[in-house]
Amino acid sequence: ESVRLCCVHLLSGLYGLYKKGDIMLGGIFPVQYFSVPPELSFRSKPDKWKCDNLDFSGFQSAQTMAYAVDEINRNVSLLPNITLGYWLYDNCIRMSIGLRAATALISGQESVVSDYSCNQAPPVVALVGDTGSSPSIAISRILSLFGMPMVSYFATCPCLSNKVEFPSFFRTIPSDDFQVKAMVEIIKHFGWTWVGILGSDDEYGHTALKTFSDVFQTVGCLSFNEIIPQANDKLKILHITNIIKQSTAKVIVIFAVSRDISFLLNEIILQNITGRQWIASEAWSLDSLASEENFYWLGGTIGIAIRRKDIPNLEKFLLQVRPDFDPANNLVIRFWETMFECKFPENSSTLINGKTCTGSEDLKSLSTAYTDTSQLRSAYNVYKSVYALAHALHDLMMCKKGEGPFENGSCADIFNVQPWQVLFYMRKVNFINPLGERVAFDKNGDALGIYDIVNWQKINQGKITIKTVGVYDESVITGKALTIQDNEIFWNFPSKLAPESICSKSCQPGTRKASRKGEPVCCFDCVPCAEGEISTVVDSSECFRCPSDFWSNPGRNQCVEKEVEFLSFEESMGITLTTIAALGICVSFSVLAVFIHFRETAVVKANNSELSYFLLVSLALCFLCSLFFIGEPSHVTCRLRHVAFGISFVLCISCLLVKTVVVIIAFKATVPGNNRIKWFGAVQQRGTVFFFTSVETLICILWLVISPPVPAKNTNSEHSKIILECNVGSVTGFACVLGYIFFLACVCFVLAFLARNLPDSFNEAKFITFSMIIFLAVWIAFIPAYVSSPGKYTIAVEIFAILASSFGLLMAIFTPKCYIILLKPELNNKRSLMGRSTNNKNAVLTTSSLKNRLERSRHHFGHSVFHG
């Protein structure tokens, strides 16, 4: 019964390699890539699986484990006096065969397996393998039941980092989490933000796609995310190729093994899809797909590759392999027959091409992937895995009694070691291997994230090479994890430059991104910033408003100080208005000079000379006050401009009002002996003017005391400019000043209008009426013009209204008088004036009555009114 049980392994039909040792290590490797399952009739014992198509790289990895064990056994400082052995199985790229191999490796732990006479493998304390993530998940679940360490050199699924589900799993290849980070860093390095991703339909592909999607969303957007079918599903393959053709993404990332990509690649070649930059995961970046026939479509592929190292003397060890007809080493026979395309007579009666293997063939005569040690990547991970187990066993062996980690300070027995005891020491492994690289595992059993960045290139004579162009090392403390030599990369594009893969071009400073409805965030339109807003960085998501004293430049990428605007004396408009105001002052004083010089003439006397002097001075002040509105506003000018304006115009209109009242009183006193005229003599006239002006002055004083006008910056009228102006302070005070002027003007207009038909020779009423019409018309028209004028033109309109109304009063009142005084002096006498009065058809008074009335008023008005 014992013999029957121990021979189960040999009857299992597995291909393997075996070497006896004190402590046995197990291994599972993908050596043959084609398998045929046995027919299951359930009426007899099933035949063994048939495997074929031996892969030299896989066999090299298995032999690398054998070499590492041999090297450790020769190292007197590592596991002294202990010999390591191994039992390695070929999984034929089948999960079911891998599970059978794992079961075969651990079944020796049963107590019934005690007889090694039939070459039964001794119990193993740890296992190196498997390659794929999916079989590693299945095998690790089984091994975790026994607490047996499993060290994978090629399984990268991040799910295996879960120590709750996979407590005994370790790996010397970085997790896909690190691979994804490396890929994202490469994509960031070249500025690609619009990519597509493809993954195989297994645990490796699904997990990698999810991880990549999560990490990449902070960098860019995915154009598509598709699963590659493992079988040749024509409809699904066509669907994927159509998506690739229609997508604007030029960069495509693939997480899959070559056998899954081959069907898709055939369709890509058939449809001649070019102009794509492929990013290869470590599962196919070094694969045979990098061939001359595929280079037109896949040339320039950038891939993530396992770190490469040269293992000294490995090549010599590989060349020493010789056929061994021990059934436990049947894999060597398959290798030899495949390598030399022959058959051993002991193995088959059917010869390949009539060749018979002799066993003396020379491995040096052939150049294959088996003898090529220039690209040791997965084999180097195998090497590190074996050394990690050896160091764990060494630490276990060096335990001092009473200081051990187990119960009561006990240590493990190196000659009867249990897998769970090795597992304890595996978690603490940290050493420098013979090649000078640190080997350690983090809390999840993962190795340090170190990758080579490779590029598919064509060298002399069309030979395809996979060149290392950079390194990704996450263990770097200072500097960037990614180091890449851009000038060493071959780009398979007509421009020979890195492609551009973006959904939308970057928005330059001065614009902002506006997302397109229903599209990823990487697809957007660039909208110019509004006036007064800027953006200073590329791809800004919003524009920022400039401070109140600043405005955006034409490019909307910088805030510049707003142009300060006020009506200055230096500009053409200011010069023009100043000239007109100066002209008005000169004319006013010129007329005053004329009136003073001709003060004894009839016209001057007939027009109340004293009030005329006041009127001319006030008009000169009106012209002068307009100058306070020009120039940069200050506290002084802001107070003076409105106060001077109000008092000057009130003085002017007061004089006109008194002149009107004098005429009315003089010519309405029709009854002889009427004494009303004596109550409005020269003193009363001056007093009335002073009173009216004092009221305005009092209003101005109250305004200045309570809330005076102050300089202000107006940033609302014109957003791009700062308009310096005077803030009136108290609106009520300003309204009272203007309201009082308007009130006096209206009263003056009404009285003058009523007195307009009095005799021409002694009546200014019609001229005053006309001047008031001009005055009121100008200021009524001023209101809409003032409101609609922008910036400094508002002040210009106000000055124009002051000048226009002042000139209106000056011309309407004094032009007729100056005409007679200067141009018609012969009419400037009492007789002419009296004659004109007598002949006037509209005269209502006789000459004699006028003479009597003027004589009576002489005592009251003095020289203010002409007397005959």
LUMPA-401660 format. One record per residue (C-alpha): z, x, y; residue in three letters. Coordinates in steps of 0.5 Angstrom, whole numbers, padded with zeros to 4 digits, always signed. Each point is the difference from the previous one (the first is absolute). Example, Ala and Ser with C-alpha at 12.3 -4.5 7.8 and 13.67 -1.06 7.14 Angstrom:
REM LUMPA-401660
+0016+0025-0009ALA -0002+0002+0007SER 
***
This chain:
REM LUMPA-401660
+0000+0000+0000GLU +0002+0006+0005SER -0007+0003-0002VAL -0004-0006+0001ARG +0004-0001+0007LEU -0001+0007+0003CYS -0008+0000-0002CYS -0001-0006+0005VAL -0002+0004+0005HIS -0005+0004-0004LEU -0003-0007-0002LEU +0000-0003+0007SER -0007+0004+0002GLY +0002+0003+0006LEU -0003+0007+0002TYR +0005+0005+0002GLY +0002+0007+0001LEU +0007+0002-0003TYR +0005+0006+0001LYS +0006+0001-0003LYS +0006+0002+0004GLY +0008-0001+0000ASP -0001-0005+0006ILE -0006-0005+0000MET -0004-0003+0006LEU -0005-0005-0001GLY -0007-0001+0004GLY -0005-0005+0001ILE -0007+0002+0002PHE -0007-0003+0001PRO -0004+0004-0004VAL -0005-0004-0003GLN -0004-0006+0005TYR -0003-0004-0006PHE +0004-0004-0005SER -0002-0006-0005VAL +0006-0004-0002PRO +0001-0002-0008PRO -0002-0006-0003GLU +0006-0005-0001LEU -0001-0004-0006SER +0007-0001-0001PHE -0001+0001-0008ARG +0000+0007+0000SER +0003+0006+0004LYS -0004+0001+0006PRO -0004+0007+0001ASP +0002+0005+0005LYS -0003+0000+0007TRP -0007+0004+0001LYS +0000+0004+0006CYS -0006+0004+0003ASP -0003+0003+0006ASN +0005+0006+0001LEU +0002+0002+0007ASP +0001+0007+0001PHE +0004-0001+0006SER +0005-0004-0004GLY +0000+0005-0005PHE +0001+0005+0005GLN +0006-0004+0003SER +0003+0000-0007ALA -0001+0007-0002GLN +0004+0001+0007THR +0006-0003-0003MET -0001+0004-0006ALA +0000+0007+0005TYR +0006-0002+0004ALA +0004-0001-0006VAL -0003+0007-0003ASP +0002+0003+0007GLU +0007-0003+0000ILE +0001+0002-0007ASN -0002+0007+0002ARG +0005+0000+0006ASN +0007+0003-0002VAL +0003-0003+0006SER -0002-0007-0001LEU +0003-0003-0006LEU +0002+0006-0003PRO +0000+0000-0008ASN -0003-0007+0000ILE -0007-0002-0002THR -0003-0006+0003LEU -0005-0003-0004GLY -0005-0006+0001TYR -0004-0006-0003TRP -0006-0002+0004LEU -0004-0006-0001TYR -0007-0003+0003ASP +0000-0007+0003ASN -0007+0000+0000CYS +0000-0004+0007ILE +0003-0006-0004ARG +0007-0003+0002MET +0001-0002-0007SER -0001+0006-0003ILE +0005+0003+0005GLY +0005-0004-0002LEU -0001+0001-0007ARG +0001+0008+0002ALA +0006-0001+0004ALA +0003-0004-0006THR -0002+0005-0005ALA +0004+0005+0005LEU +0006-0004+0000ILE +0000-0002-0007SER +0003+0006-0003GLY +0006-0002+0003GLN +0002-0004-0005GLU +0005+0002-0005SER -0005-0001-0006VAL -0005+0005+0003VAL +0004+0007-0003SER -0005+0003-0005ASP -0006+0004+0004TYR -0003+0002-0007SER -0006-0004+0002CYS -0001+0003+0007ASN +0004-0006+0003GLN +0001+0002+0008ALA +0007+0001+0002PRO +0004-0004+0005PRO -0003+0001+0007VAL +0005+0000+0006VAL -0005-0001+0005ALA -0007-0002+0001LEU -0006+0003+0005VAL -0005-0006+0002GLY -0003-0005+0000ASP -0006+0001+0005THR -0001-0007+0002GLY +0005-0004+0004SER -0001-0006-0004SER +0002+0003-0007PRO +0005+0004+0003SER +0004-0006+0002ILE -0001-0003-0007ALA +0003+0007-0003ILE +0005+0001+0005SER +0003-0007-0001ARG +0001+0002-0008ILE +0002+0007+0002LEU +0005-0003+0005SER +0004-0004-0006LEU +0001+0007-0003PHE +0002+0004+0006GLY -0006+0005-0001MET -0003+0003+0006PRO -0007-0001+0001MET -0004+0005+0005VAL -0007-0002+0002SER -0005+0004+0003TYR -0005-0005+0002PHE +0003-0007+0001ALA +0001-0001+0007THR +0002-0008+0001CYS +0005-0001+0005PRO +0003-0005-0005CYS +0003+0006-0004LEU +0004+0002+0005SER +0005-0006-0001ASN +0006+0003-0004LYS +0002-0006-0002VAL -0006-0002-0004GLU -0002+0007-0002PHE +0007+0004+0000PRO -0003+0006-0005SER -0007+0001+0004PHE -0001+0006+0004PHE -0007+0003+0002ARG -0003+0006+0003THR -0005-0003+0003ILE +0001-0003+0007PRO +0001-0008+0000SER -0006-0004+0003ASP +0004-0001+0006ASP +0000+0007+0002PHE -0008+0000-0002GLN -0001-0007+0005VAL +0004+0004+0005LYS -0005+0006-0001ALA -0006-0005+0001MET +0003-0003+0006VAL +0001+0006+0003GLU -0007+0003-0001ILE -0003-0007+0002ILE +0004+0001+0007LYS -0002+0007+0000HIS -0007-0002+0001PHE +0001-0006+0004GLY -0002-0005-0005TRP +0003-0007+0001THR -0005-0005-0004TRP +0000+0002-0007VAL -0001-0004-0007GLY +0004+0001-0006ILE -0002-0001-0007LEU +0005+0001-0006GLY +0000+0000-0008SER +0002-0007-0003ASP +0007+0003-0003ASP +0007+0002+0002GLU -0003+0006+0004TYR -0005-0003+0004GLY +0004-0006+0002HIS +0006+0004+0002THR -0004+0005+0004ALA -0004-0006+0003LEU +0006-0003+0002LYS +0004+0006+0003THR -0006+0002+0003PHE -0001-0006+0004SER +0007+0000+0002ASP +0000+0007+0003VAL -0007+0000+0003PHE +0001-0007+0004GLN +0004+0005+0005THR -0006+0004+0001VAL -0006-0005-0001GLY -0003-0006-0003CYS -0003-0001-0007LEU -0007-0002+0000SER +0000-0002-0007PHE +0005+0000-0006ASN -0003-0001-0007GLU +0002+0002-0008ILE -0005+0003-0004ILE -0001-0003-0007PRO +0002+0005-0006GLN -0006-0004-0004ALA -0007+0000+0003ASN +0000-0007+0003ASP -0006+0000+0003LYS +0001-0006+0005LEU +0007+0004+0003LYS -0004+0006+0001ILE -0006-0003+0003LEU +0006-0004+0005HIS +0003+0007+0001ILE -0007+0004+0002THR -0002-0006+0005ASN +0007+0000+0003ILE -0001+0008+0001ILE -0007-0001+0003LYS +0002-0006+0005GLN +0006+0004+0002SER +0000+0004+0007THR +0005+0005-0003ALA -0003+0007-0002LYS +0007+0002-0003VAL +0001-0003-0007ILE +0007+0002-0004VAL +0000+0000-0008ILE +0006+0000-0004PHE -0003+0000-0007ALA -0002+0005-0006VAL -0007+0002-0001SER -0002-0005-0006ARG +0002-0006+0005ASP -0004+0003+0005ILE -0006+0001-0004SER -0003-0007+0000PHE +0001-0001+0007LEU -0003+0007+0001LEU -0006-0002-0004ASN -0001-0006+0004GLU +0001+0004+0007ILE -0006+0004-0002ILE -0004-0005-0003LEU +0000-0004+0007GLN +0000+0007+0004ASN +0006-0001+0004ILE +0001+0006+0004THR +0003+0002+0007GLY +0007-0001-0003ARG +0006+0005+0000GLN +0004+0000-0006TRP +0007+0001-0001ILE +0002+0002-0007ALA +0007-0001-0003SER +0003+0006-0004GLU -0002-0004-0006ALA -0008+0001+0001TRP +0000+0005+0005SER -0001+0006-0005LEU -0004-0004-0005ASP -0007+0001-0003SER -0003-0005+0005LEU -0001+0006+0005ALA -0006+0001-0003SER -0007+0002+0003GLU -0003-0007-0002GLU +0005-0003+0003ASN +0001+0004+0006PHE -0005-0004+0005TYR +0004-0006+0000TRP +0007+0004-0001LEU -0001+0006+0003GLY +0005+0002+0005GLY +0006-0004-0003THR +0007+0002+0002ILE +0005+0000-0005GLY +0007+0000-0001ILE +0001+0006-0006ALA +0006+0002-0004ILE +0003+0007+0003ARG -0004+0005-0004ARG +0003+0007-0002LYS -0002+0006-0004ASP +0004+0000-0007ILE +0000+0008-0002PRO -0002+0001-0007ASN -0002-0007-0001LEU -0007+0001-0001GLU +0001+0006-0005LYS +0005-0005-0004PHE -0006-0005+0000LEU -0005+0004-0003LEU +0005+0002-0006GLN +0000-0007-0003VAL -0003+0000-0007ARG -0001-0006-0005PRO +0006-0002-0004ASP +0000-0004-0006PHE +0007-0003+0001ASP -0001-0007+0000PRO +0005+0000+0006ALA -0005+0004+0004ASN -0006-0004-0002ASN -0001+0000+0008LEU -0002+0007+0000VAL -0006-0001-0006ILE -0003-0006+0004ARG +0000+0005+0006PHE -0003+0005-0003TRP -0005-0004-0003GLU -0002-0003+0006THR +0000+0006+0004MET -0005+0004-0005PHE -0004-0007-0002GLU +0002+0002-0007CYS +0004-0003-0006LYS +0005+0003-0005PHE -0002-0001-0007PRO +0007-0002-0001GLU +0000-0005+0005ASN -0007-0004-0002SER -0006+0000-0004SER -0005-0002+0006THR -0002+0006+0004LEU -0002+0000+0007ILE -0006+0003+0001ASN +0001+0003-0006GLY +0005+0005+0003LYS +0006+0002-0004THR +0006+0002+0003CYS +0003+0007-0002THR +0006+0000+0004GLY -0002+0007+0003SER -0004-0003+0006GLU +0001+0004+0006ASP +0003-0005+0006LEU -0002+0006+0005LYS -0007-0002-0001SER +0000-0007+0003LEU +0002-0002+0007SER +0003-0007+0000THR +0006-0003+0003ALA +0005+0002-0005TYR -0001+0007+0002THR -0001-0001+0007ASP +0007+0002+0003THR -0002+0000+0007SER +0002-0007+0002GLN +0007-0001-0004LEU +0002-0006+0003ARG +0003-0005-0005SER +0001+0006-0005ALA +0004+0003+0005TYR +0004-0007+0001ASN +0001+0001-0008VAL +0002+0007+0001TYR +0006-0002+0005LYS +0002-0006-0004SER +0001+0004-0006VAL +0004+0005+0004TYR +0004-0006+0003ALA +0002-0002-0007LEU +0002+0008-0002ALA +0004+0001+0006HIS +0004-0007-0001ALA +0001+0003-0007LEU +0002+0006+0002HIS +0005-0003+0005ASP +0003-0004-0006LEU +0001+0006-0004MET +0003+0004+0006MET +0006-0005+0000CYS +0007+0003-0001LYS +0005-0004-0004LYS +0005-0004+0003GLY -0005+0000+0007GLU -0005-0005-0003GLY -0003-0006+0003PRO +0002-0004-0006PHE +0006-0004-0002GLU +0006+0005+0000ASN -0004+0005+0003GLY -0004+0001-0006SER -0007+0004-0001CYS -0006-0002-0004ALA -0001+0004-0006ASP -0007+0003+0001ILE -0001+0000-0008PHE +0001-0007+0000ASN -0002-0003+0007VAL -0001-0007+0002GLN -0006-0002+0004PRO +0005-0004+0005TRP +0004+0007+0001GLN -0007+0003+0002VAL -0001-0006+0005LEU +0007+0002+0003PHE -0003+0007+0002TYR -0007-0002+0001MET +0003-0004+0007ARG +0003+0007+0002LYS -0006+0004-0001VAL -0002+0005+0006ASN -0003+0007-0001PHE -0006+0004+0001ILE -0005+0001-0005ASN -0003+0006-0002PRO -0006-0001+0005LEU +0005+0000+0006GLY +0000-0008+0001GLU +0006-0004+0001ARG +0001-0006-0006VAL +0005-0005+0002ALA +0000-0008-0001PHE +0003-0005+0005ASP +0004-0005-0001LYS -0005-0004-0003ASN -0003+0005-0004GLY -0006+0002+0004ASP -0003+0007+0001ALA -0001+0002+0007LEU -0006-0003+0004GLY -0005+0006+0000ILE -0007-0001-0001TYR -0007+0004+0001ASP -0005-0003+0005ILE -0007+0001-0004VAL -0007-0001+0002ASN -0006-0001-0004TRP -0006+0005+0002GLN -0006+0003-0002LYS -0001+0007+0000ILE -0005+0005-0002ASN -0006-0002-0005GLN +0003-0007+0000GLY +0006+0001-0003LYS +0006-0005+0001ILE +0007+0003+0002THR +0006-0004+0002ILE +0003+0004+0005LYS +0007+0000+0003THR +0000-0001+0007VAL +0007-0002+0002GLY +0007-0001-0002VAL +0005-0006+0000TYR +0007+0003-0001ASP +0006-0005+0002GLU +0005+0005-0001SER -0002+0003+0006VAL +0006+0000+0005ILE -0003+0002+0006THR -0008-0001+0002GLY -0004-0005-0003LYS -0001-0002-0007ALA -0007+0000+0000LEU -0004+0006+0001THR -0008-0001+0000ILE -0005+0005+0002GLN -0006-0004+0003ASP -0005+0005+0000ASN +0000+0001-0007GLU -0001-0007-0002ILE -0007-0003-0002PHE -0002-0006+0003TRP -0006-0004-0004ASN -0003-0003+0006PHE -0006+0002+0004PRO +0004+0002+0006SER +0004+0005-0004LYS +0006-0003+0004LEU +0006-0004-0002ALA -0002-0008+0000PRO +0003-0005+0005GLU +0003-0005-0004SER +0003-0005+0005ILE +0000-0008+0001CYS +0000+0001+0007SER -0001+0006+0005LYS +0006+0002+0003SER +0002-0003+0007CYS +0000+0005+0005GLN +0005+0000+0006PRO -0001-0006+0005GLY -0001-0005-0006THR +0004-0003-0005ARG -0001-0003-0007LYS -0001-0007-0001ALA +0000-0002-0007SER -0006-0004-0003ARG +0002-0007-0003LYS +0001+0000-0008GLY -0002+0008+0000GLU +0005+0006-0002PRO +0004+0003+0006VAL -0005+0006+0000CYS -0006-0004+0002CYS +0001-0002+0007PHE -0004+0000+0007ASP +0002+0004+0006CYS +0001-0004+0006VAL +0001+0004+0007PRO +0006-0001+0003CYS +0001-0005+0006ALA +0000+0003+0007GLU +0007+0003+0001GLY +0001+0001-0007GLU -0001+0007-0004ILE +0000+0003-0007SER +0001+0007-0001THR +0000+0001-0007VAL -0006-0001-0005VAL +0000-0006-0004ASP +0006-0003+0004SER +0002-0007-0002SER +0001-0003+0007GLU -0001+0002+0008CYS +0006+0002+0004PHE +0001-0003+0007ARG +0000+0006+0006CYS +0006+0000+0004PRO +0000-0004+0007SER -0002+0006+0004ASP -0006+0002-0005PHE -0006-0003-0002TRP -0005+0002-0006SER -0006+0005+0001ASN -0007-0003-0002PRO +0001+0003-0007GLY +0006-0004-0001ARG +0004+0006-0003ASN +0004+0002+0006GLN +0004-0003+0005CYS -0001+0003+0007VAL +0003-0001+0007GLU -0002-0007+0003LYS -0004+0001+0006GLU +0004-0001+0006VAL -0004-0004+0005GLU +0002-0002+0007PHE -0004-0001+0007LEU +0000+0007+0003SER -0002+0002+0006PHE -0005+0005-0003GLU -0005-0004-0004GLU -0005-0004+0003SER +0003-0007+0001MET +0006+0003+0003GLY -0004+0004+0005ILE -0004-0006+0001THR +0006-0005+0001LEU +0004+0005+0004THR -0006+0001+0005THR -0001-0007+0001ILE +0008-0001+0001ALA -0001+0006+0005ALA -0006-0004+0004LEU +0004-0006+0000GLY +0006+0004+0003ILE -0005+0003+0005CYS -0003-0006+0002VAL +0007-0004+0001SER +0002+0006+0005PHE -0007+0000+0003SER +0001-0007+0002VAL +0007+0001+0002LEU -0002+0005+0005ALA -0006-0004+0002VAL +0005-0006+0002PHE +0005+0005+0003ILE -0006+0003+0004HIS -0002-0007+0002PHE +0006-0004+0001ARG -0001-0002+0007GLU -0006-0003-0002THR -0001-0008-0001ALA -0002+0000-0008VAL +0007+0004-0001VAL +0004-0004+0004LYS -0003-0006-0003ALA +0002+0002-0007ASN +0007+0001+0001ASN +0000+0008+0000SER +0007+0001-0002GLU -0001-0004-0007LEU -0007+0004+0000SER +0004+0006+0000TYR +0004-0002-0005PHE -0005-0002-0004LEU -0004+0006+0000LEU +0006+0004-0002VAL +0001-0004-0006SER -0007+0000-0002LEU +0000+0008+0000ALA +0007-0001-0004LEU -0004-0004-0005CYS -0005+0005-0001PHE +0005+0006+0000LEU +0004-0004-0005CYS -0006+0000-0005SER +0000+0008-0001LEU +0007-0001-0003PHE -0004-0003-0006PHE -0004+0006-0001ILE +0003+0006-0004GLY +0005+0001-0005GLU +0005-0005+0000PRO +0007+0002+0002SER +0007-0003+0002HIS -0002+0001+0007VAL -0007-0003+0000THR +0002-0005-0005CYS +0005-0003+0005ARG -0004+0002+0007LEU -0007-0004-0003ARG +0003-0007-0001HIS +0005+0001+0006VAL -0005+0002+0005ALA -0005-0005-0003PHE +0004-0006+0001GLY +0003+0002+0007ILE -0007+0002+0003SER -0003-0006-0002PHE +0006-0005+0002VAL +0000+0004+0007LEU -0008-0001+0000CYS +0000-0007-0002ILE +0007-0002+0005SER -0004+0003+0006CYS -0006-0005-0002LEU +0005-0006-0001LEU +0003+0001+0007VAL -0007+0001+0003LYS -0002-0006-0003THR +0006-0004+0002VAL +0000+0003+0007VAL -0007-0003+0001VAL +0002-0007-0003ILE +0006+0000+0005ILE -0004+0002+0006ALA -0006-0005-0002PHE +0004-0006-0002LYS +0005+0000+0006ALA -0005-0005+0003THR +0005-0004+0004VAL +0002+0003+0007PRO +0007+0003+0001GLY +0000+0000-0008ASN +0006+0006-0001ASN -0001+0001-0007ARG -0004+0006+0001ILE +0005+0004+0004LYS +0004+0000-0007TRP -0005+0005-0003PHE -0001+0005+0005GLY -0001+0008-0002ALA +0007+0001-0002VAL +0000-0006-0005GLN -0007+0003-0003GLN +0003+0006-0001ARG +0006-0003-0003GLY -0004-0004-0005THR -0004+0006-0002VAL +0006+0004-0001PHE +0003-0006-0004PHE -0005-0001-0005PHE -0001+0007-0001THR +0008+0001-0001SER +0000-0006-0005VAL -0005+0005-0004GLU +0004+0006+0001THR +0006-0003-0003LEU -0004-0003-0006ILE -0002+0007-0001CYS +0007+0003+0001ILE +0003-0004-0005LEU -0006+0001-0005TRP +0001+0008+0001LEU +0007-0001-0001VAL +0000-0005-0006ILE -0006+0003-0004SER -0004+0004+0004PRO -0007+0002-0003PRO +0000+0006-0004VAL -0006+0005-0003PRO -0002-0002-0007ALA -0004+0002-0006LYS -0005-0006-0002ASN -0002+0001-0007THR -0002-0007-0001ASN -0006-0001+0004SER -0004+0005-0003GLU +0002+0003-0006HIS -0003+0007+0000SER +0003+0001+0007LYS +0006+0000+0004ILE -0001-0003+0006ILE +0005+0002+0006LEU +0002-0006+0004GLU +0006-0003+0004CYS +0004-0005-0004ASN +0002-0005+0005VAL +0007-0001-0003GLY +0002-0006+0002SER -0005-0005+0000VAL +0004-0005+0004THR +0000+0005+0006GLY -0007+0001-0001PHE -0002-0007+0000ALA +0004-0001+0006CYS -0003+0005+0004VAL -0007-0003-0002LEU +0002-0007+0001GLY +0003+0001+0007TYR -0007+0003+0002ILE -0004-0005-0003PHE +0005-0005+0003PHE -0001+0003+0007LEU -0008+0000-0001ALA +0000-0007-0002CYS +0004-0002+0006VAL -0004+0004+0005CYS -0007-0003-0003PHE +0002-0007+0000VAL +0002+0001+0008LEU -0006+0004+0001ALA -0004-0005-0003PHE +0003-0006+0004LEU -0001+0004+0007ALA -0007+0002-0002ARG -0003-0005+0005ASN +0003+0003+0006LEU -0004+0003+0006PRO -0003+0006-0002ASP +0002+0004+0006SER +0007+0000-0001PHE +0000-0002-0008ASN +0001+0005-0006GLU +0001-0005-0005ALA -0007+0000-0003LYS +0000+0007-0001PHE +0007+0000-0003ILE -0002-0006-0004THR -0006+0004-0003PHE +0004+0006-0001SER +0005-0004-0004MET -0005-0002-0004ILE -0003+0007-0001ILE +0008+0002-0002PHE +0001-0006-0005LEU -0007+0001-0003ALA +0001+0007-0001VAL +0007-0001-0003TRP -0002-0006-0004ILE -0006+0004-0003ALA +0005+0006-0001PHE +0004-0003-0006ILE -0005-0001-0005PRO -0003+0007+0002ALA +0007+0003-0001TYR +0001-0003-0007VAL -0007+0002-0003SER +0000+0007+0003SER +0002+0005-0005PRO +0004+0006+0002GLY +0000+0004+0006LYS -0005-0005+0003TYR +0005-0005+0000THR +0003+0004+0006ILE -0007+0001+0003ALA -0001-0008+0000VAL +0007-0001+0004GLU -0002+0006+0005ILE -0007-0004+0001PHE +0004-0006+0001ALA +0004+0003+0005ILE -0005+0003+0004LEU -0005-0006-0001ALA +0005-0004+0003SER +0002+0005+0005SER -0007+0001+0003PHE -0001-0008-0001GLY +0006-0001+0005LEU -0003+0006+0005LEU -0007-0002+0000MET +0001-0008+0001ALA +0005+0001+0005ILE -0002+0006+0004PHE -0007+0001-0001THR -0002-0006+0006PRO +0005+0003+0005LYS -0003+0007-0001CYS -0007-0002+0000TYR +0001-0003+0007ILE +0005+0006+0002ILE -0005+0005-0002LEU -0007-0003+0000LEU +0000-0006+0005LYS +0005+0003+0005PRO -0003-0005+0005GLU +0003-0006-0003LEU +0007+0003+0000ASN +0002-0003+0006ASN +0004-0007+0002LYS -0006-0003+0003ARG -0005+0001-0007SER +0006-0002-0004LEU +0001-0006+0004MET -0007-0002+0001GLY -0001+0000-0008ARG +0006-0004+0000SER -0003-0005+0005THR -0007-0001-0004ASN +0003-0001-0007ASN -0002-0006-0002LYS +0006-0001-0004ASN +0005+0002+0005ALA +0006-0005+0001VAL +0003+0003+0006LEU -0003+0000+0007THR +0000+0007+0004THR +0005-0003+0005SER +0005-0002-0005SER -0001+0007-0004LEU +0001+0003+0006LYS +0007-0004+0002ASN +0002+0001-0007ARG -0001+0007+0000LEU +0004+0001+0006GLU +0006-0004-0003ARG +0000+0004-0006SER -0001+0007+0004ARG +0008+0000+0001HIS +0001-0001-0008HIS -0005+0004-0003PHE -0001+0006+0005GLY -0007+0003-0001HIS +0000-0002-0007SER -0005-0006+0002VAL -0006+0001+0005PHE +0002-0003+0006HIS -0005-0003+0005GLY 
***
